[in-house]
């Protein structure tokens, strides 16, 4: 089977959330599939990370720290920006096309045989297949540790079949209510499902409802709760003092590369921190006050993994790992060049993400004119997101990314009616970007946000390296 055929076969299964909850959420079926594959999930230790927002950034930072510590580190995240391979990495490198095609064929053959035998009632979902492929790849390559981002929820997510050395719960807020519950407490209960009896869970204080659920789960399971508070610097209003400019790296290709310079300026957070009895200098390119919390979770989790026997984790490797973390599409700033103004990419896809983006924009661009290119999935809280973000905008272009779940520009305009914003409609992302380019002029900033699918498509069109 070719790589192209394998990817087409995966997408033919439908979107990760396209099937009914009973199909998506059944760990018994995932365990049957993994048994048929001879339990690859038992071949490596893991860290499991759940949360509504920030779990991907936390996972990327933790994996970078472990890699800087000399450990062969697997990283499994979702969704992807441009290519499906982005979801499965070892030591920073994406799974190759050949390996993906080969492992997909192996997993698919086992799944089909289990269905024929009646052991599985139906073919595994897209996310179950992806998770099984990742587990097989990590087992085959004998990783020292795998960092696994929960797809959705936690308790019944396909990743939750592992026995993690450490569980991490990032910030919990409302999202995916159709599947997870209608209150923060109900959603937190699903996230807390990754906590193991007697296990270690790293978290931070957050909304009271979430705190109660997570705290009671820790007590009920006699687990060990570890707070990452000691690794969070003062976040408000002092966080602005941590923002500095530094020399950046070449981030662009294609049209943008014509004038790209290796010395492009970038913004990062820089602050001292006491870690493992030593003072380190945290330098993180993950911008936004919320990212200070995610970095703290990753640092605390890495320290706990060191206590669990993973070697090489030191204050110095933590410092280097944070500095080397790259997580595209999360307040990623592309400098102005070649007739384009400065561009910010951010995958704020729910109200909590929108608030985090608004805070970061206010912190970094309080005196600049902002032109939004906005697109969202139809099942998202579009009205709430637009009410949070659009008051910052001088202009908004509503766009529809190439995804069957995407809301039309007209639907976005209707959802944003209470914002009073002037919104132009663009059926294609390319046209939306060009309109934004003209509207922003030389001194404005284009903000591309609302959906990871919009951000990924825009990055492809502009030749931005993922």
C-alpha positions as CSV (number, residue, x, y, z in Angstrom):
1,X,0.0,0.0,0.0
2,X,1.4,3.4,-1.0
3,X,1.5,6.3,1.5
4,X,-1.1,8.2,-0.5
5,X,-3.5,5.2,-0.4
6,X,-2.9,4.8,3.4
7,X,-3.7,8.4,4.1
8,X,-6.8,8.3,1.9
9,X,-7.9,5.1,3.7
10,X,-7.5,6.9,7.0
11,X,-9.6,9.9,6.0
12,X,-12.2,7.6,4.5
13,X,-12.9,6.5,8.1
14,X,-14.3,10.0,8.7
15,X,-13.3,12.7,11.1
16,X,-12.2,11.9,14.6
17,X,-15.5,13.0,15.9
18,X,-17.7,11.8,13.0
19,X,-18.9,8.6,14.5
20,X,-21.2,8.2,17.4
21,X,-19.8,8.4,21.0
22,X,-20.3,4.7,21.5
23,X,-18.0,4.0,18.5
24,X,-15.5,6.6,19.5
25,X,-15.4,5.9,23.2
26,X,-14.9,2.2,23.9
27,X,-11.6,1.2,25.5
28,X,-12.6,-2.4,25.3
29,X,-12.5,-2.3,21.5
30,X,-9.1,-0.5,21.6
31,X,-7.7,-3.1,23.9
32,X,-8.9,-5.9,21.6
33,X,-7.1,-4.2,18.7
34,X,-3.9,-3.8,20.7
35,X,-4.1,-7.4,21.8
36,X,-4.3,-8.4,18.1
37,X,-1.1,-6.3,17.6
38,X,0.6,-8.0,20.5
39,X,0.3,-5.1,22.9
40,X,2.7,-2.5,21.5
41,X,1.6,0.0,24.2
42,X,3.3,-2.2,26.8
43,X,6.7,-1.9,25.1
44,X,7.6,1.6,26.4
45,X,7.0,3.8,29.4
46,X,4.8,6.9,28.8
47,X,3.6,10.2,30.1
48,X,-0.1,10.9,29.4
49,X,-1.4,14.5,29.1
50,X,-5.0,15.6,29.1
51,X,-6.7,19.0,29.2
52,X,-9.0,21.3,27.2
53,X,-6.3,23.8,26.3
54,X,-2.6,23.6,26.6
55,X,-2.1,19.9,26.5
56,X,-0.4,20.0,23.1
57,X,2.0,22.7,24.1
58,X,2.7,20.9,27.4
59,X,3.4,17.7,25.5
60,X,5.7,19.4,23.0
61,X,7.7,21.1,25.8
62,X,7.9,17.9,27.9
63,X,9.1,15.9,24.8
64,X,11.7,18.5,24.0
65,X,13.0,18.4,27.6
66,X,13.3,14.6,27.5
67,X,15.0,14.7,24.2
68,X,17.5,17.3,25.5
69,X,18.1,14.9,28.4
70,X,19.4,12.3,25.9
71,X,16.3,10.1,25.9
72,X,14.9,8.7,22.7
73,X,11.5,10.3,22.9
74,X,8.3,9.6,21.1
75,X,5.6,12.3,20.8
76,X,2.0,11.7,19.8
77,X,-0.3,14.7,19.3
78,X,-3.4,15.7,17.5
79,X,-4.7,17.1,15.2
80,X,-2.2,18.0,12.6
81,X,-1.6,21.3,10.8
82,X,-0.7,20.1,7.3
83,X,0.4,16.5,7.1
84,X,-0.9,13.5,9.1
85,X,2.8,12.5,9.8
86,X,3.1,15.5,12.2
87,X,1.1,13.5,14.8
88,X,3.8,10.8,15.3
89,X,7.4,11.9,16.0
90,X,10.6,10.4,17.5
91,X,13.3,12.7,18.7
92,X,11.6,15.6,16.8
93,X,11.4,13.8,13.4
94,X,8.1,12.9,11.9
95,X,7.3,9.3,11.0
96,X,8.4,8.7,7.4
97,X,5.8,8.2,4.6
98,X,7.1,4.6,4.1
99,X,6.8,3.7,7.8
100,X,3.4,5.2,8.0
101,X,2.1,3.3,5.0
102,X,3.7,0.0,6.2
103,X,2.3,0.3,9.8
104,X,-1.1,1.4,8.6
105,X,-1.3,-1.7,6.4
106,X,-0.3,-3.9,9.4
107,X,-2.8,-2.4,11.7
108,X,-5.6,-2.3,9.1
109,X,-5.1,-6.0,8.3
110,X,-5.3,-7.0,12.0
111,X,-8.4,-4.8,12.4
112,X,-10.1,-6.3,9.4
113,X,-9.4,-9.8,10.6
114,X,-10.8,-9.0,14.1
115,X,-14.0,-7.7,12.5
116,X,-14.3,-10.9,10.3
117,X,-13.8,-13.1,13.4
118,X,-16.5,-11.0,15.3
119,X,-14.0,-10.0,18.0
120,X,-14.5,-6.4,17.0
121,X,-18.0,-5.2,16.1
122,X,-16.8,-2.6,13.6
123,X,-13.6,-1.2,12.1
124,X,-11.6,1.0,14.4
125,X,-12.1,4.8,14.1
126,X,-9.7,7.2,12.6
127,X,-8.2,8.1,16.0
128,X,-8.0,4.5,17.2
129,X,-6.1,3.6,14.1
130,X,-3.8,6.6,14.5
131,X,-3.1,5.7,18.1
132,X,-2.4,2.1,17.3
133,X,0.0,3.1,14.5
134,X,1.8,5.4,16.9
135,X,2.1,2.7,19.6
136,X,3.5,0.2,17.0
137,X,6.0,2.8,15.8
138,X,7.2,3.6,19.3
139,X,7.5,0.0,20.2
140,X,9.3,-0.9,17.0
141,X,11.8,1.9,17.4
142,X,12.3,1.1,21.1
143,X,11.8,4.6,22.5
144,X,12.9,5.4,26.0
145,X,9.7,7.3,26.7
146,X,6.6,8.3,24.8
147,X,4.7,11.5,25.5
148,X,1.1,11.0,24.6
149,X,-1.5,13.8,24.2
150,X,-5.0,12.7,24.9
151,X,-7.2,13.3,21.8
152,X,-10.4,14.3,23.7
153,X,-11.5,13.8,27.2
154,X,-9.3,11.2,28.9
155,X,-11.3,8.5,30.6
156,X,-12.4,6.7,27.4
157,X,-9.8,8.2,25.0
158,X,-7.9,5.7,22.9
159,X,-4.6,6.8,24.5
160,X,-5.8,5.9,28.0
161,X,-4.9,2.2,27.6
162,X,-1.3,2.8,28.7
163,X,-0.1,2.8,32.3
164,X,1.7,6.1,32.4
165,X,4.6,6.9,34.7
166,X,3.1,10.3,35.1
167,X,-0.3,11.8,34.3
168,X,-0.6,15.5,33.5
169,X,-3.8,17.6,33.5
170,X,-3.6,21.0,31.8
171,X,-6.3,23.6,32.0
172,X,-9.9,22.4,31.8
173,X,-12.7,24.5,30.2
174,X,-15.8,24.0,28.1
175,X,-15.3,22.3,24.7
176,X,-16.8,19.2,23.1
177,X,-19.8,19.3,25.4
178,X,-21.7,16.9,23.1
179,X,-19.2,14.2,24.1
180,X,-17.8,15.2,27.5
181,X,-20.5,17.0,29.5
182,X,-22.1,20.4,29.8
183,X,-20.2,21.7,32.8
184,X,-16.6,22.2,33.7
185,X,-17.0,19.7,36.5
186,X,-18.4,17.0,34.1
187,X,-15.6,17.6,31.7
188,X,-12.9,17.6,34.4
189,X,-14.3,14.2,35.5
190,X,-13.4,12.9,32.0
191,X,-10.0,14.4,32.1
192,X,-9.3,13.0,35.6
193,X,-9.9,9.5,34.1
194,X,-6.2,9.4,33.2
195,X,-5.2,9.4,36.9
196,X,-4.1,5.9,38.1
197,X,-4.5,4.4,41.6
198,X,-1.4,5.3,43.5
199,X,-0.1,7.1,40.4
200,X,1.5,10.5,40.0
201,X,-0.5,13.4,38.6
202,X,0.9,16.9,37.8
203,X,-1.5,19.8,37.6
204,X,-2.1,23.4,38.5
205,X,-4.9,25.2,40.4
206,X,-7.6,26.3,37.9
207,X,-11.4,26.8,37.9
208,X,-13.0,25.7,41.3
209,X,-15.2,23.0,39.7
210,X,-12.2,21.4,38.0
211,X,-10.1,21.7,41.2
212,X,-12.8,19.9,43.2
213,X,-13.1,17.0,40.7
214,X,-9.3,16.5,40.2
215,X,-8.6,16.9,43.9
216,X,-11.3,14.4,44.9
217,X,-10.1,11.9,42.3
218,X,-6.6,12.1,43.6
219,X,-7.9,11.4,47.1
220,X,-10.2,8.6,46.0
221,X,-7.4,6.8,44.1
222,X,-4.7,7.4,46.7
223,X,-2.7,9.1,44.0
224,X,0.1,11.6,44.5
225,X,-0.8,15.1,43.4
226,X,2.1,17.3,42.3
227,X,1.5,21.0,41.9
228,X,3.6,22.9,39.2
229,X,2.9,26.2,41.0
230,X,6.6,26.6,42.0
231,X,7.5,26.8,38.3
232,X,5.0,29.5,37.3
233,X,6.4,33.0,37.5
234,X,4.0,35.8,38.4
235,X,1.7,35.9,35.4
236,X,-0.3,39.1,35.8
237,X,0.5,41.9,35.3
238,X,4.2,41.0,35.6
239,X,4.3,38.6,32.6
240,X,4.8,41.5,30.1
241,X,8.2,42.1,31.8
242,X,9.3,38.7,30.6
243,X,8.7,39.4,26.9
244,X,11.9,40.1,25.0
245,X,13.1,40.1,21.5
246,X,15.8,37.8,20.3
247,X,17.4,36.6,17.1
248,X,15.1,34.1,15.3
249,X,15.5,31.3,12.9
250,X,14.5,31.1,9.3
251,X,10.9,30.0,9.4
252,X,9.8,30.6,5.8
253,X,9.9,28.9,2.5
254,X,8.5,29.5,-1.0
255,X,7.5,33.1,-1.7
256,X,8.5,34.3,1.7
257,X,11.9,32.8,1.4
258,X,12.9,35.3,-1.2
259,X,13.6,37.8,1.5
260,X,13.9,35.6,4.6
261,X,16.8,36.3,6.8
262,X,18.2,33.9,9.4
263,X,18.4,36.9,11.8
264,X,14.7,37.6,11.8
265,X,13.5,39.1,15.2
266,X,11.3,36.9,17.4
267,X,9.5,37.4,20.6
268,X,10.0,35.0,23.6
269,X,9.6,34.8,27.3
270,X,12.7,34.9,29.4
271,X,12.8,34.6,33.2
272,X,14.9,32.9,35.9
273,X,13.6,29.8,37.7
274,X,14.8,27.5,40.5
275,X,14.7,24.0,39.2
276,X,16.2,20.9,41.0
277,X,18.2,23.1,43.3
278,X,19.7,25.3,40.6
279,X,18.8,28.5,38.9
280,X,18.0,28.2,35.2
281,X,17.1,30.8,32.6
282,X,13.8,29.9,31.0
283,X,13.7,31.0,27.3
284,X,10.4,30.0,25.7
285,X,9.1,30.8,22.2
286,X,5.6,29.8,23.4
287,X,4.1,33.3,23.9
288,X,1.0,34.1,26.0
289,X,0.4,34.1,29.7
290,X,-1.3,30.7,29.4
291,X,2.0,29.2,28.1
292,X,3.8,30.1,31.3
293,X,1.5,27.5,32.9
294,X,2.1,24.9,30.2
295,X,5.8,25.2,30.5
296,X,5.5,24.9,34.3
297,X,3.5,21.6,33.9
298,X,6.2,20.2,31.5
299,X,9.0,21.1,33.9
300,X,7.2,19.5,36.9
301,X,6.4,16.4,34.9
302,X,10.0,16.0,33.7
303,X,11.2,16.2,37.3
304,X,8.7,13.5,38.3
305,X,9.8,11.3,35.5
306,X,13.4,11.7,36.7
307,X,12.3,10.4,40.1
308,X,10.7,7.5,38.3
309,X,14.1,6.3,37.0
310,X,14.5,8.1,33.7
311,X,18.1,9.1,33.4
312,X,19.7,12.3,32.2
313,X,17.1,14.8,33.4
314,X,18.9,17.7,34.9
315,X,18.3,21.4,35.5
316,X,20.5,22.1,32.5
317,X,18.6,19.7,30.2
318,X,15.3,21.2,31.3
319,X,16.6,24.7,30.5
320,X,17.8,23.5,27.0
321,X,14.7,21.5,26.3
322,X,12.4,24.5,27.0
323,X,14.6,26.7,24.8
324,X,14.5,24.2,21.9
325,X,10.7,23.6,22.0
326,X,8.9,24.3,18.7
327,X,5.1,24.1,18.5
328,X,3.9,25.6,15.2
329,X,0.7,27.5,14.9
330,X,0.6,28.5,18.6
331,X,1.0,32.3,18.6
332,X,3.6,31.8,15.8
333,X,4.7,35.2,14.5
334,X,6.0,35.6,11.0
335,X,7.9,38.9,10.5
336,X,6.8,41.3,7.7
337,X,8.5,40.7,4.4
338,X,8.1,40.7,0.6
339,X,5.0,42.9,0.6
340,X,3.3,41.0,3.4
341,X,2.7,42.5,6.9
342,X,3.5,40.7,10.1
343,X,1.3,37.6,10.6
344,X,0.3,35.8,13.7
345,X,-0.9,32.2,13.5
346,X,-2.8,30.8,16.5
347,X,-5.1,27.7,16.7
348,X,-7.6,29.2,19.2
349,X,-10.6,26.9,18.5
350,X,-12.7,27.4,21.6
351,X,-13.6,30.3,24.0
352,X,-10.8,29.6,26.4
353,X,-8.3,29.6,23.5
354,X,-9.8,32.8,22.3
355,X,-9.3,34.5,25.7
356,X,-5.7,33.3,25.7
357,X,-5.1,34.7,22.2
358,X,-6.8,38.0,23.1
359,X,-4.6,38.3,26.2
360,X,-1.4,37.6,24.1
361,X,-2.5,40.0,21.4
362,X,-3.1,42.8,23.9
363,X,0.2,42.1,25.5
364,X,2.2,42.1,22.3
365,X,0.3,44.3,19.9
366,X,-1.7,46.7,22.1
367,X,-0.9,49.7,19.7
368,X,-1.1,47.9,16.4
369,X,-4.0,47.6,13.9
370,X,-5.2,43.9,13.7
371,X,-6.9,42.3,10.7
372,X,-8.4,38.9,11.5
373,X,-8.7,36.0,9.1
374,X,-11.2,33.8,10.9
375,X,-12.6,30.4,10.2
376,X,-14.1,27.8,12.5
377,X,-15.8,24.4,12.5
378,X,-19.6,24.5,12.6
379,X,-19.8,22.6,15.9
380,X,-17.7,25.1,17.8
381,X,-18.8,28.0,20.0
382,X,-18.4,30.5,17.2
383,X,-20.6,33.3,18.7
384,X,-18.6,33.3,22.0
385,X,-15.2,33.2,20.2
386,X,-16.1,36.1,17.9
387,X,-17.4,38.2,20.9
388,X,-14.1,37.6,22.6
389,X,-11.8,38.3,19.6
390,X,-13.5,40.6,17.1
391,X,-13.6,43.7,19.4
392,X,-9.8,43.8,19.0
393,X,-10.0,43.9,15.2
394,X,-10.0,46.8,12.8
395,X,-11.3,44.4,10.2
396,X,-12.3,40.7,9.9
397,X,-12.4,38.4,6.9
398,X,-14.5,35.2,7.4
399,X,-13.1,32.3,5.5
400,X,-13.9,28.6,5.0
401,X,-11.0,26.1,5.2
402,X,-11.2,22.9,3.1
403,X,-13.0,20.8,5.7
404,X,-16.6,19.4,5.5
405,X,-17.2,20.5,9.1
406,X,-16.2,24.1,8.4
407,X,-18.8,26.9,8.9
408,X,-19.5,29.0,5.9
409,X,-18.5,32.7,5.9
410,X,-22.2,33.6,6.0
411,X,-22.7,31.4,9.1
412,X,-19.7,33.2,10.8
413,X,-21.2,36.6,9.9
414,X,-24.5,35.5,11.5
415,X,-22.9,34.1,14.6
416,X,-20.9,37.3,15.0
417,X,-23.8,39.7,14.6
418,X,-23.7,41.0,18.2
419,X,-20.0,42.0,17.9
420,X,-20.7,44.9,15.5
421,X,-17.6,44.1,13.6
422,X,-17.3,44.8,9.9
423,X,-16.8,41.3,8.3
424,X,-16.0,40.5,4.7
425,X,-16.7,37.1,3.4
426,X,-14.2,34.9,1.4
427,X,-15.1,31.5,0.2
428,X,-11.4,30.5,-0.1
429,X,-8.6,31.0,2.4
430,X,-6.2,32.2,-0.4
431,X,-8.6,35.1,-1.2
432,X,-9.1,35.9,2.5
433,X,-5.3,36.2,3.0
434,X,-5.0,38.5,0.0
435,X,-7.8,40.7,1.3
436,X,-6.2,40.8,4.7
437,X,-2.9,41.7,3.1
438,X,-4.4,44.8,1.5
439,X,-6.3,45.8,4.6
440,X,-3.4,45.5,6.9
441,X,-1.0,47.6,4.8
442,X,2.5,47.8,5.9
443,X,1.9,48.7,9.6
444,X,-0.9,46.3,10.5
445,X,-0.8,42.7,11.7
446,X,-2.8,39.8,10.1
447,X,-4.1,37.3,12.7
448,X,-5.1,33.9,11.3
449,X,-7.1,32.0,13.9
450,X,-10.3,30.1,14.8
451,X,-9.4,26.6,13.6
452,X,-6.3,24.5,13.2
453,X,-7.5,23.6,9.7
454,X,-7.6,27.3,8.7
455,X,-4.2,27.9,10.2
456,X,-2.7,24.8,8.5
457,X,-4.1,25.7,5.1
458,X,-2.9,29.3,5.5
459,X,0.6,28.2,6.4
460,X,0.7,26.0,3.4
461,X,-0.5,28.8,1.1
462,X,2.1,31.2,2.5
463,X,5.0,28.6,2.5
464,X,5.5,28.7,6.2
465,X,7.4,25.7,7.5
466,X,5.6,23.5,9.9
